[in-house]
Amino acid sequence: MSDWKAKRFWKEATVEQIDEAWTVRLDGRPVKTPAKRALLVPTRPLATAIAEEWQAQEGEIRPHTMPVTKTANAAIDKVAVQHAEVADMLAAYGDSDLLCYRADSPAALVERQSAQWDPLLDWAHDALGARLLPRAGIMHRPQDPQALAILSRETHALDAFRLAAFHDLVSLSGSLVIGFAAARDARPAEALWELSRLDENWQAEQWGDDEEALAQAEIKRAAFLHAKRMFALAEGTVA
């Protein structure tokens, strides 16, 4: 097994506009994706964030410290080439959305779910025109096809970079509605993450914390917040 690791060879990472896209150069050399595609992103803030990650590298390149670069690479190498499949997969969450599956007991949990999750379902109806209905128990009951069609169209309308970020917002939270709420700034990302953890937090209150579960939850929380930042960078709404 080789011990070779990529090391920093450049002095300066810079941002450059190419037509309507942006790229990053290392001492004038264009950055490529792992699949050797051109790293072209839709906004200057996104390109700047990528350049900052490259500029921060010292000695050996540490990919785990470059989350924006990693997500941009995934958008170009994976999501862009199978956009419809990824969008279909995410839109399918609408028919089994976390916010719709409610406990039938105990009463305190039922009330907490209703108080905290119903407002987000109302938001989805008002902002997206899609009314999803809560269900008691774990048995699947299909949602209104018209509502699901609306959510599917909204998902398919996302470009590859926003869809790559949206993938993590939805899959980490288990909720298409939470994903859209985060993308559209309906609530602070931290608050939305906590809403996705309602059931786990309830269990912790009843039985105490599990250190391993807490550690895994923190990793997922950080990934959710990164996905929200990545979505904003792809829209050019955050520096």
HELIX and SHEET records of a PDB file:
HELIX    1   1 ARG A   44  GLN A   55  1                                  12    
HELIX    2   2 PRO A   63  THR A   65  5                                   3    
HELIX    3   3 PRO A   67  ALA A   74  1                                   8    
HELIX    4   4 ALA A   75  VAL A   79  3                                   5    
HELIX    5   5 ALA A   80  GLN A   82  5                                   3    
HELIX    6   6 HIS A   83  ALA A   91  1                                   9    
HELIX    7   7 ALA A   92  SER A   96  5                                   5    
HELIX    8   8 LEU A   98  CYS A  100  5                                   3    
HELIX    9   9 ALA A  107  LEU A  128  1                                  22    
HELIX   10  10 PRO A  145  HIS A  156  1                                  12    
HELIX   11  11 ALA A  160  SER A  173  1                                  14    
HELIX   12  12 LEU A  176  ALA A  183  1                                   8    
HELIX   13  13 ALA A  189  SER A  196  1                                   8    
HELIX   14  14 LEU A  198  TRP A  207  1                                  10    
HELIX   15  15 GLU A  211  GLU A  235  1                                  25    
SHEET    1   A 3 ALA A  13  ILE A  18  0                                        
SHEET    2   A 3 ALA A  21  LEU A  26 -1                                        
SHEET    3   A 3 ARG A  29  PRO A  30 -1                                        
SHEET    1   B 2 TYR A 101  ARG A 102  0                                        
SHEET    2   B 2 ARG A 135  ALA A 136  1                                        
END                                                                             
